[in-house]
Amino acid sequence: MLYISSTDEELIKYAWPQDIWFHVDKLSSAHVYLRMPDDMTWDAIPEALLTDLAQLVKANSIEGNKKDNLTIIYTPADNLKRGQKTGDMAVGQVSFHNDKRVKRVHVVKRENPIVNRLNKTKVEKEVDHEQERVDRLKKESAIRRAAAAEKKKADLELARQREADKAARSYDSLFNATEEDEDEDGEARKTGRGLEDDFM
């Protein structure tokens, strides 16, 4: 899922852990957010998807759309510094907590087939970021509770199995000890009968 905005303040505030921020480097542009699926990591975004995102960001930059050989930068949304812009920062420039977590994509030129394809799937809607945040936190909490319950169940089952194994070992030890006693008594009786026979 992609989000496009002309301002980053709300999106930074309500960004999800899965959100990756894209922007034209050193130029004004829309702020594009990729909400990654759970099985994707930000530093292993498929090349085809990166190309689509870079073209989308370029197409949504008034100045950048007219230029070739642009650089698109991207980083996890939690790496963006909120409310840190200063008067000496260039238009479209933002700051980061960790520059090492910023990656770059080079765009040679606008690829109209890609931009047209993406525009055909565009859906515009008002997003209630606060409600979205509440719903996400509820869902994540439910997942954590389910995982904790599953772990507790597994731990109890493991403890029961260990107790059963311990009891089985104790029973085996007791059973073996009883057999040894019987063998010793039997040998003693045999020996005793032999002496009596010899005596008589």
C-alpha positions in Angstrom: 0.0 0.0 0.0 1.2 3.5 -0.9 0.5 6.9 0.7 1.2 10.2 -1.0 1.1 13.5 0.9 2.4 17.0 0.4 3.3 17.3 4.0 5.2 14.8 6.2 4.1 16.0 9.7 1.0 13.9 10.0 2.5 10.9 8.3 5.6 11.0 10.5 3.4 11.3 13.6 1.2 8.3 12.6 3.7 6.2 10.7 3.7 2.5 11.2 6.8 0.4 11.8 6.3 -1.1 8.3 6.3 2.4 6.6 9.1 3.4 4.3 9.4 7.1 3.4 10.4 8.2 -0.2 11.3 11.7 -1.4 13.3 13.4 -4.2 16.7 14.3 -2.8 17.3 18.0 -2.3 14.1 19.0 -4.2 10.6 19.6 -3.2 8.3 16.6 -3.8 5.4 14.7 -2.5 6.2 12.4 0.5 5.5 8.8 -0.6 5.1 6.1 2.0 5.3 2.4 1.3 3.5 0.2 3.8 5.4 -3.0 3.6 3.9 -6.5 4.0 5.1 -8.5 7.0 7.4 -10.7 4.9 9.4 -7.7 3.4 12.3 -5.8 5.0 13.1 -2.2 4.1 16.7 -3.0 2.9 15.4 -5.8 0.6 12.6 -4.1 -1.3 12.3 -5.8 -4.7 13.9 -3.9 -7.5 10.7 -3.7 -9.6 8.9 -2.1 -6.7 11.7 0.3 -6.0 11.6 1.4 -9.7 7.8 2.0 -9.4 8.2 4.0 -6.2 11.1 6.1 -7.6 9.0 6.9 -10.7 6.0 7.8 -8.6 8.1 10.2 -6.4 9.6 11.9 -9.4 6.2 12.3 -11.1 4.9 14.0 -8.0 7.6 16.6 -7.8 6.9 19.8 -9.7 10.6 20.5 -10.2 11.8 17.0 -10.2 9.4 15.8 -12.8 11.0 18.1 -15.4 14.6 16.9 -14.7 16.5 13.8 -15.6 19.1 12.0 -13.5 17.5 12.5 -10.1 18.2 10.8 -6.8 15.3 9.4 -4.8 16.1 8.8 -1.1 14.3 6.4 1.2 14.4 5.3 4.8 12.2 3.8 7.5 9.7 6.3 8.7 10.9 6.1 12.3 14.3 7.4 11.1 12.8 10.8 10.2 13.3 13.6 12.7 10.0 15.3 13.4 9.9 19.0 13.9 13.6 19.4 13.3 13.6 21.6 10.2 15.6 24.8 10.5 15.8 28.0 8.4 19.1 27.0 6.8 17.6 23.7 5.4 16.9 23.5 1.7 13.4 23.1 0.3 12.3 19.5 0.5 15.1 18.6 2.9 14.5 16.7 6.1 16.8 15.4 8.7 17.4 11.8 9.9 18.3 10.2 13.2 20.8 7.9 11.4 22.2 8.8 8.0 23.4 5.2 7.6 19.8 4.1 7.3 19.1 6.2 4.2 19.3 4.5 0.8 19.2 6.0 -2.6 17.8 5.2 -6.0 19.0 6.8 -9.2 16.3 7.8 -11.8 17.6 8.5 -15.3 14.4 9.8 -16.7 10.6 9.7 -16.3 9.1 6.4 -17.5 5.6 7.2 -18.7 4.3 3.6 -19.0 5.2 3.0 -15.3 3.6 6.3 -14.1 0.5 5.8 -16.2 0.1 2.3 -14.9 0.4 3.5 -11.3 -2.0 6.4 -11.9 -4.7 4.0 -13.1 -4.7 2.2 -9.8 -4.7 5.4 -7.7 -7.5 5.8 -5.1 -7.9 9.1 -3.3 -9.5 9.0 0.1 -9.4 10.8 3.5 -7.5 8.8 6.1 -8.3 9.0 9.8 -4.8 8.4 11.0 -5.7 8.4 14.7 -8.3 5.7 14.2 -5.9 3.7 12.0 -3.4 3.9 14.7 -5.9 2.7 17.4 -7.0 -0.2 15.2 -3.4 -1.2 14.5 -2.4 -1.1 18.2 -5.5 -3.3 19.0 -4.6 -5.8 16.4 -0.9 -5.9 17.4 -2.0 -6.3 21.1 -4.3 -9.2 20.2 -1.5 -10.9 18.2 0.9 -10.5 21.2 -1.7 -11.9 23.6 -2.3 -14.9 21.3 1.4 -15.5 21.0 1.9 -15.3 24.8 -1.0 -17.7 25.4 0.5 -20.1 22.9 3.9 -19.9 24.6 2.3 -20.5 28.0 0.5 -23.5 26.7 3.7 -24.9 25.2 5.7 -24.2 28.4 3.0 -26.1 30.5 3.1 -29.0 28.1 6.9 -29.1 28.2 6.8 -29.0 32.1 4.2 -31.9 32.1 6.3 -33.9 29.8 9.4 -33.4 31.9 7.5 -34.4 35.0 6.2 -37.5 33.3 9.8 -38.4 32.1 11.1 -37.9 35.7 8.4 -40.1 37.1 9.1 -42.8 34.5 12.8 -42.7 35.4 12.0 -43.0 39.1 9.7 -46.0 38.4 12.3 -47.7 36.2 14.9 -47.3 38.9 12.6 -48.7 41.6 11.7 -51.7 39.3 15.3 -52.4 38.6 16.2 -52.3 42.3 13.5 -54.8 43.1 14.7 -57.3 40.5 18.2 -57.0 41.8 17.0 -57.9 45.4 15.1 -60.9 44.1 18.2 -62.1 42.2 20.3 -61.8 45.3 17.8 -63.7 47.5 17.4 -66.4 44.9 21.2 -66.9 44.7 21.4 -67.1 48.4 18.7 -69.7 48.6 20.4 -71.8 46.0 23.7 -71.6 47.9 22.0 -72.5 51.1 20.4 -75.6 49.6 23.7 -76.7 48.2 25.4 -76.5 51.6 22.6 -78.6 53.2 23.0 -81.2 50.5 26.7 -81.4 51.0 26.3 -81.7 54.8 23.8 -84.6 54.5 
